[in-house]
Amino acid sequence: MRKIRILWTDDEVEALKPHIFFLKEKGYEIDTCSNGNDTVDLVKQNSYDLIFLDENMPGLSGIETLRLIREVRPDIPVVMITKSEEEDIMEAAIGYEISYYLIKPVKPKQVLLAIKKILDQKRLITEKTTTVYRQEFNRIGNMISSASSYTDWSELYRKIVFWESELEKSSDPGMSEILKSQENEANNSFCKFVTKNYLSWLDPNQKNGPLLSPSLLSSKVFPHVKQGQPLFFILIDNMRFDQWKMISTELAGIYRILQDDIFYSILPTSTQFSRNAIFAGLMPSQIATILPRYWVSEDEEESKNEFEEELFKNQLTRKGLKYKWSYHKISNSQEGRKVNEKLMQMLDNDINILVFNFVDILSHARTEIGLIRDLAGNESAYRSLIRSWFIHSSLFELLNMLVGYPVRIVFSTDHGTIRVQNPVKIIGDKKTSSNLRYKMGKNLNYNPDEVFVLNEPAKAFLPKSNISSRYIFARNRDYLVYQNNFNYYAGYYRDSFQHGGISMQEMLLPVALLEPVNK
């Protein structure tokens, strides 16, 4: 096994002999140098794992040497050693991306700690993470077997999402596979929980159900509207809770999270149903009955979510709320920039609604475009792609613009998505809905043990196109494929991200309240 090789540059290198001896005893190979020019030459000629670099040297200073090292080896970790704590020196060093810095006089154990922090960090993180997860494994299993309320499932899903993120830092793939197995077990149990309890949550007289889509605005948005403090309601279509947690880390330092909650999407977990329910404050069949001109039936070809602005206006009228508000739907960066140009106008409103469609567009593109599927091959890669979009988006630009104003922001979504893997055969006629995670029709043929069936859609406040229409929903990672040409479509859609059915990823959704840190 190759020894770790370290270069230590200091114009008083003779004084470092005790440190060098100490490190060699620990198994490290140490080269020394007394000036910047020779350091750069050595870096060109040798492969070093780490450099200790004195900041205050005659000739080339440490900062100047660091700049030249970066031109040769931008990847090599550098520890800056300085006698000074002056801010400008530290800023210059950090600007050239030092890995660590030490202030003289330096003790051997400080040096050893710096080496371990930099070179052993990945291994130590892996060891610590996997050790703690092993301890948590049984606890998560117990939570799965004992979960009996919607709050139990929210907390369990939070824990699973947390460990997904933690195990991504680990280089041990075995732990991630174990977590995936637990997640699958949890989803199977969650589906049983939903099928048993879902209709009871819709009872107008129930007092112990989760917050559902139609109540999102009245519970999580309207109470935070205050005069002189504009509220921005940002809905990212098709955003999962794990994706929100990743986005929220990018806001650290500029926004503080005042509330970070989970609400439940209604069924089907799709834009036509869940998002229209959010803006209307009504269940789908209520929209179709009370506001029929704003409800588009499944068998009609026109867009199913063209009337969100009108539905929101109607909700305000029904509730007697007289807010000054704006609504914007953003599907590309050009539209986003145009919205950002209206910032001063929006600051004069009580509520500004911004609907971002990027994640949903990406989900569909991933299914249809092989390159996108390769880039987002699994949940981790998918989150990474969404993070890249977010930090380069007009939305992130807007959030940075808003930090100087007395605003509040509510982040949420309409439904999530799940990577499907298990095809389930069904038979339907030409009027059967096309979604892979749920079907609505009158001549559906299926195995009732493989789906959740709603024979009476009215009980779930769902509209139907025919008196004998019913809804069926896929569970966990299943997806519904017609018997005709089954093998082709099963293969085409396997591992694609879909929504409309029952899973933690589709139903357990983020809703967070934020304000600027400098408020």
N, C-alpha and C positions, 0 to 999 in steps of 0.2 A: 504494500500500500504506500503510495507516494506521500512524503511528508508535506505538510503545509509550509510554503516558502514565503518568507516575509522580508521586505526591504525596509531598513530603518535609516533615515537620513537626518543627520544633526551635525552642525559644525563643531560640537563638543562631543563627538562620538566616543572618545576615550572614556568619558565619564559614565557611559552607558554600560560598561562591561558587566556590572552586577545584574542589570536587567537582561542583557544578552545571555549570560550564563543561566539565569533563571528560566528563560524561555526555551533554551536548548535542552535543559533538563526535563522540560515539559513535552519535548518531542518535536519542537518546531525547528525548521531550518532558517537561519537568520543571516542575511547579507547586510553590510553597513556601508554608508556613504556619508561624505562630509559636505557636499555642496549640490546645488540644484542642477548644474550642467551634467555632472556625472550621473546623477539620479535619472535624468531623462535618457541618457545613453544606456544605462542598465535596464531601464524599462523596455527600451527598444530591443535589447538583446536577450532578455530573459522573461520567463513566465512567472510572475509573482501573484500570490493569492491576496496579499494585503501590503499596504505601504504605511509606515509611520513617518510623518513629515513635520520637521520643525518649521514653525512659521517665521522665526526671526534668525535669518542667516545672512552673512555677507554675500555680495554678488546677487544671484537670483534669490529673491525672497521666497518664502514658502508659498505664498499666493501665486507668484509668477511661475514657480515650478509646478504647482498644481495645475495651472492652465495648460502648460506644455504636456504634462502627463495625460490630461484629458484628450489632447489632440492625438496622442499615440494609443492610449488604452482608456477609452471612456467608461469601460465596464469595471475597472479595478477599484476595490474599496480603498479609501484613503482616510487615515486618522490624522487630523491636524493637532500638533502639540504647540502650545503657545504660552508665553509668560504673561500675556495681556488678555484681559476680558473686554477690551474695547469693542463697542458694538459694530463699528465699521469693518473691523477685521473679521469678526464672526459673520457678518452679512456677506462679505466677499467670499469667504470660505464656503458658506452654505450655497451661495450662488453657483459655485462650481461643484456642488453636490458632494461635499464631504460626507462620509458615513458616520463619523463620530469626532469628537474633539476632547482633548485632555489639557489641563492647565498645570504647568510646572510649579513645584517639583512633582514629578510623577513617580508613583510607587509601583513596584513590579506587579502587585495584585491588581492594580487599576488597569495596567496594560493587558494582563491576562483576561480580565473581565471584558475589555473592549474587543479582544480577539474572539472570545466566545460569543459575545453579543452579535458580532458581524458574521463570522464564518460558521458558527454553530447554530445560528438562530433558527434556520429551517428545521434542523434536526431536533433542537430543543422544543420548538413549537409543536412538531409532530409528536414527540414523545409525551409532552404535557397534555396536548389535546386528546390524543388517543387514550391516555390514562384516565383523564377526567370523563371522557365519553363512556369508557368501559364501566365507570362507576355509575354513570347516568343511565346506562342501558336498561337495567332492571327497573329503575324508577319510571322511565318512559313506558316500559311494558306494563307496569302497574297502572299508569295513567290511562293507557289504552283500554285495559280490561275494566277499569272502574268508572270511566267517563259516562255520566248519565244526564248531563245538562248541557245547554248550549254554551255556557261559560266554561265548562270543563273542556269542551272541544276547542274553544278559542285559545285557551291556555296551552293545551297540548299542541295545537298547530304552531303557536308562537315558539314553543320549545323545539319542535322539529325544524322550523325555519332557522332558528338560531344555530342549531347544530349543523345544518347544511352549510351555513356560512363558515362556521368554525372548522369543519373538516375539509373545506376547500383549502385551508392553509396548510393542511397536512399532506405529506407525500406518501402516506399509507392508504392505498386505494381500498384496502380491505375494510376499513372503518366506514367509508362512504357506502360501500355495498351493504354493510350491516344496517346502516341508517335507512337506506332505500327499502330494505326488507321491512323494517319497522314502520316506515311511512306507508307501505303497501298494506300492512296489517291494520294500521290506523284508518286508512281510507276505507277498507272493507267494513270496519266497524262503524265508521262515520256514516256510510251509506245506509246501513241498517238503522242507525239512529234517526237519520232524516226521513226515511220512508215510514218509520213508525210515528214520527211526531209532526211532520210538515203540515198536515191539514189542521192540526190543533193550533198551530201558530197563527193561522189565518182567521181563527174565530175572533170576531170583534170583541167578545167578552173576556178573552183570555188576558191574563195579567202577568204571565211569566214566560213570555216568548222572547226571542232575540229581536233586535232592531232589524227590520227588513227594508228593502229598497224603497217602498212608498213613503216611509217615515224618515228617510235619511235627511232631507232638507229641514223638515220641521224640528228634528231632534239635534242635528249637528251643524246646521248652517244658520238658520234664522235666529236662534238664541244669541249668536255672537255678532249680530249686526248692531253697530252703535253709531250714533251721529258723530260725524267728523272722523270716523275711522273706517275707511273703505275696506270691504271684505272681498277677497278674491276666492271664488270657488273653482278649483282646478280639478277637472275630471279627466283622467287619462284612461281612455277606452282600453279594456282588456288587460288591466294591470293587476298582477298577482301581489299577494302580501309580501312574498320574498323579494319581488322586484321593487316594491316600495321601500323595504328596509335597506336595500342597496342604494336607491336614490337618496334616501334620507341621510346616509353617511356623507354624501356630497354636499349637503346643506349645513353640516356641522361647522360651527364657528360663525356663520352668518345668520342662521335662524335657530331659535330654540323651539323645541316641540313641547307644547303645553298639554296636548292630549294625543294619545296614539292608540286608537281603539280598533275593534273589529266589528263589522256588521255582516249580516247574512243577505246574500242575493236571493231573490225569489227564483222560482223555476218557471220556465226554462232560463238558464243562466246565459242569456244572449241579449244583444243590444235592443232588439225590437221589444222585448218584454221588460228586462231589468232597467234599461236606461229610460225608456218612456215612463215606467213606473216612478222612477226617481223624480223626474221633472214634473210629472202630473200630480204626484202625491196620491196616486190611485193605483189599484191593481188593474191588470190588462183588460179584464172583462168590464170593469167599471169605466175605463176610458172608452171602450167600444160602445158602451151603452149611453154614457153621459155626453161624450164628445166624439161621436162616430166619424165626423169629418177628419179627425186627427188620428184615426186608427186604420192602418192598412192591413188587410187580411193576408195570411200566409201565401195564398195562391195568386195574389196580385204581384206584378213584376216591379212596380215602382218602389223607391226606397222606403224602408220601414221606420226611419227615424228622421224624417224631414220636418217634424212639427214640434220639436223640443221647446223652441222659443214660445210657441203658442200654448203648449201645455204648462210651461212654467208661469206664464202670464195668468192663465186660468187658475192655477193653484194660489197665486197671490190674491186674486180677486175673491176666491172662495174663503180664504182665511182673513180677508179684510186687511191685508198688508199693503201699505202704500210706499214701497221702496222705489228709489230711482236706480235703474239697473241696466246692464248691457249683457249681451250674449254673443259669443264668438266661437265658431267651430274652425279648428285649425288642422289641416291635413298635410301641409308641407311648410318648408322654411320660409318661403315667400309670403304665405299667408300669415305666418307667425311674426315676421318683421313688420308687416303692415299693422298688425294689432299692437305691437310694441310702440309704434309711432303715435298711437292714440293714448299713451299712458296718462298724460295730463287730463284728458277728458275722462278717462276711467277713474281717476282719483277723485272726481267730483260725484261719483256714484256711491250708493250704499252697497250694492252687490255687483260684482263683475263675474260672469260665468265664462270660463274658458274650457272648451272640450278639445282635447288633443287626441288625434286618431292614429298617431304613429305606431304604437305597440300593436294595435289591431291590424294595421296595414302590414307590419312586419310579420305577424303571425300568418296571414294569408300568403304573403310572398314566400315565406319559408316553405309552405306546402308546395307551391307551384314552381319555385326556382331552385334548381339544384345547388347553385353556389351559396344561396342564403341558407339552405338546409345544412350545408357543410360548415358554414361559419357559426351556426347556432345548433350544433349537433346534439346538445343536451341542455339541461336546465341551467347549469353553470355558464356555458357558453352563451346561452340565450340572455341570461342576466347581464353578462359582460357586454353584449351587443347593445342592449337597452341602456346600460350605463354610458357607453360611448355616444349613443344618440343624445342622451340627456345633457351631458356636459358640453356638447357642441350645439345644443338646440336653442331656438328662440325663447323657449320656456325658461331655460337656465339664465339666459340673458335678461329676461324680464324679472326673474327673481332677484338677480343682482341689482337691477335698477330700483327695485322696490325697497331695498334695505334702508334707504334714507328717508322713508315715509312712515307715518303711523298707520300701518296696515295690519290686517290679520289675513291669514291664508288657510283655507281648508283644502287639503289634498284628499282625493278619493278616486273611485272607479265605479264601473257599472257591473262588471263580472270579471272573473279570472279565466284561466285556461289550463288545460292539462295535456301532457304528452301521451297520446293514446297508443296502445300496443296490442289489444286483444279484440279482434273482429267478432261481431255477433251478427248472425244471419237474421234478416227480417224480409218480409214480403209486403209490398204496398202498391197501391194504384198510382196513376199519373198525378193525382192531386195530393199525394202525400208530401209533406214538407221535406226539404232536402238536407237539413242539418244532420250531421253525423252523430250528435250526442243526444238528440231527441227527435221524435217523429210525431206528427199529428195527422190523423186521417181516419177514415171510416172502415177501410178494409185492410187493416194491419194484421199480419200473421207473424207470430214470434213465440219464443219460449218464455212463458211468464216468469220462470225462475231466473232469467238472465237480465231482466229489466224491472224498473219501477213503473207500474201502470196506474194511470188516472183514468178510470172508466167514466167518471163524472167530472168533466173539466170545470163545471160551474162551482164545485166545492173548493176548487183551487183558484177561483176567480180568473179562469182562462177562457177566452172566446173560442168558439168552435165553428167550423165552416159547414157542418152538417149535423143533424140531430143525433146521429150515431157516432160522431167523431170522438176519438180518445187520444190521450197523450201517452207516450212511453219514453222513458229516460234511461240512458246508459249510465252505468255506475263505475266508479273508480277509473281504470284506464281502458274500459271497453269503448268500442265505437260501432255504430250500426251500419251494416253494409247490406245492400240488396242481394238477393240470391243470384240474380242474373250477373254473369261475369264477376262472381264473388272474388276469385283469387286475384284478379287484376286490381280491383279497387281496394281489397284488403292490403295488398302490397304497396299500392300507391299512397295510401293514407297512414300506414303504420308509422309510428314515431312522429307524426305531425301534431301540432298543438291545436286542440279543438276546444270548443265551449258549448254550453247548452245543457249539460247533464249534471250529475251529482258527484262532487268530490270536494275535498277541503280546498283545493287550489281554485276551483271555480266559485265556491259559495262563500268562503271566509275571506272577507275583503277589508282593506285598510280604509280608515277615515281618520285623518290627523289634523290637528289645529296647530298652526305655527305663527310666530311673530318674529320680526327682526331682533337680533341680539342687542343692537344698540338702542332699542326702543326705551 
